[in-house]
Amino acid sequence: MTIRVTRADGLCRIVLDRPDKANALTAGMLEAVRDAAVAAAASERVLVLTGAGTVFSAGADLEAARAGLAVSPLWEEVSAAVAAFPGLSVALLNGSAAGGALGMVLACDLRIAVPRTRLFYPVMRLGFLPQPSDPGRLRALVGPARAKLMLMAGARIGAAEALAMGLVDRVTDTPEDECAALASDVLQAPDGHVAAIKRLCATG
């Protein structure tokens, strides 16, 4: 397993921890992220996903992808677990995110990126379909034309452009500080309040 999970004071932090491989994801890592997100839902108010080093994730590990991981249902299971988290979920993008790794990013409530971040989803070039929920979540954030720009035209979106189109919510050189500020009210809220507000945002 090459992820790190810490829990403290209502916050669960999941770190993709394979920096020598650009945090490329294996089946074991996906299972661990899924299980950690499910476990956090029972007791934590904030879920933070980030990567070690200077890249969030390069997507699927190439060897694992060739062995079938590229079309595994695990990607969708991870995204579903993150999306179902009843508190505030934050993707802290310490660098670029590619391919299937974008699924867990799109499933988060908020996305904070450092300026060097690049986002891309090269399914057209690689000959795979995106995971079922990813196009809908992408379209909800950026609109249908820009979703096609990424999924069909393979565009690589830099941090400034991602901010302008609504793909990320903050771009900063101090993402940890920004994440702490955004999570502060959630961590101090009365019991049940966070989930109630999230439900209202989903149905309003």
Secondary structure as GFF3:
##gff-version 3
##sequence-region A 1 204
A	DSSP	beta_strand	3	8	.	.	.	ID=ss1
A	DSSP	beta_strand	11	16	.	.	.	ID=ss2
A	DSSP	three_ten_helix	19	21	.	.	.	ID=ss3
A	DSSP	alpha_helix	27	41	.	.	.	ID=ss4
A	DSSP	beta_strand	46	51	.	.	.	ID=ss5
A	DSSP	beta_strand	55	57	.	.	.	ID=ss6
A	DSSP	alpha_helix	62	66	.	.	.	ID=ss7
A	DSSP	three_ten_helix	69	71	.	.	.	ID=ss8
A	DSSP	alpha_helix	74	83	.	.	.	ID=ss9
A	DSSP	beta_strand	88	93	.	.	.	ID=ss10
A	DSSP	beta_strand	96	98	.	.	.	ID=ss11
A	DSSP	alpha_helix	101	106	.	.	.	ID=ss12
A	DSSP	beta_strand	110	113	.	.	.	ID=ss13
A	DSSP	beta_strand	118	120	.	.	.	ID=ss14
A	DSSP	alpha_helix	123	126	.	.	.	ID=ss15
A	DSSP	alpha_helix	134	142	.	.	.	ID=ss16
A	DSSP	alpha_helix	144	151	.	.	.	ID=ss17
A	DSSP	beta_strand	157	158	.	.	.	ID=ss18
A	DSSP	alpha_helix	159	165	.	.	.	ID=ss19
A	DSSP	beta_strand	170	171	.	.	.	ID=ss20
A	DSSP	alpha_helix	175	188	.	.	.	ID=ss21
A	DSSP	alpha_helix	193	203	.	.	.	ID=ss22
###
